[in-house]
Amino acid sequence: ELITKSSELREKLTNNTNYFRKNIKKIGYTIQDGNHPIVPIMLGDAKIAKKISEEMLKRNIFVIGFSYPVVPKNKARIRVQISASHSKEQLDLALRAFKEVGKKIALF
């Protein structure tokens, strides 16, 4: 019913997804192509994925690290899920945290 009455939430989700995807790439992370609101940040190394998820949680941002056997060996990643309920300020907070964490662990 919500979807048929208005496209507002769908449009916000699309905008949030595009915004996050564009800016996480600008920071220097590699993501899988697409326009899906689940954004896999590809890291390769399971230890790095775990470290990033731990560091993000310290900043009150919950992201999930996945590694083998959940994903193929050497395809470890962080999974970020974007929502229509996220504000631009929340997305910016997450992006800043990803940038800080990436620098802290010397990813770039």
C-alpha positions in Angstrom: 0.0 0.0 0.0 2.8 2.4 0.9 4.6 1.7 -2.4 1.5 2.2 -4.5 0.6 5.5 -2.8 4.0 7.2 -3.0 7.4 6.6 -4.5 9.0 8.8 -1.8 10.7 6.0 0.2 11.9 4.2 -2.9 13.4 7.4 -4.3 15.1 8.2 -0.9 16.5 4.7 -0.8 17.8 5.0 -4.3 19.3 8.5 -3.6 20.9 7.2 -0.3 22.3 4.2 -2.0 23.8 6.2 -4.9 25.2 8.8 -2.5 26.9 6.2 -0.3 28.3 4.1 -3.2 29.7 7.2 -4.9 31.4 8.5 -1.8 32.7 5.2 -0.4 34.6 4.8 -3.8 35.9 8.4 -3.5 37.4 7.5 -0.1 39.3 4.6 -1.8 37.3 1.5 -1.0 36.5 -1.1 -3.6 32.8 -2.1 -3.8 31.0 -4.5 -6.1 29.2 -2.6 -8.9 25.5 -2.3 -8.8 22.8 -0.1 -7.4 21.6 -2.4 -4.6 21.3 -0.9 -1.1 23.4 -3.8 0.3 26.9 -2.5 -0.4 29.8 -5.1 -0.2 33.0 -3.3 0.5 35.6 -5.7 -0.8 38.7 -6.2 1.3 40.0 -9.6 0.5 41.6 -10.3 3.9 39.5 -11.7 6.7 41.6 -10.0 9.4 41.2 -6.6 7.8 37.4 -7.1 7.5 37.2 -8.1 11.1 39.3 -5.2 12.2 37.3 -2.7 10.2 34.0 -4.0 11.6 35.4 -3.7 15.2 36.7 -0.2 14.6 33.4 0.9 13.1 31.5 -0.5 16.1 33.7 1.6 18.4 32.3 4.6 16.4 28.7 3.3 16.9 28.4 2.1 13.3 27.3 -1.5 12.9 28.6 -3.2 9.8 29.2 -6.9 9.3 32.5 -8.5 8.2 32.2 -11.6 6.1 34.9 -14.1 5.3 35.4 -17.7 4.4 33.4 -20.0 4.6 30.5 -17.5 4.2 32.2 -16.0 1.1 35.0 -17.5 -1.1 38.5 -17.4 0.2 40.3 -14.1 -0.3 36.9 -12.4 -0.9 36.4 -11.1 2.6 34.2 -8.0 2.8 32.3 -5.6 5.0 28.5 -5.5 4.3 26.8 -2.2 4.6 23.1 -1.9 4.3 21.6 1.4 3.3 18.1 2.4 4.3 15.5 5.0 3.3 15.4 5.9 7.0 19.1 7.0 6.9 19.6 10.8 6.8 22.4 12.4 4.8 24.1 13.3 8.1 24.1 9.6 9.2 25.5 8.5 5.8 28.2 11.2 6.1 29.0 10.1 9.6 29.5 6.5 8.3 31.6 7.7 5.4 33.8 9.8 7.7 34.2 6.7 10.0 35.2 4.5 7.1 37.8 7.1 6.0 39.2 7.3 9.5 39.4 3.6 10.0 40.9 3.1 6.6 43.7 5.5 7.4 44.1 4.1 10.9 44.8 0.6 9.6 46.8 1.9 6.6 44.5 0.8 3.8 45.2 3.9 1.9 
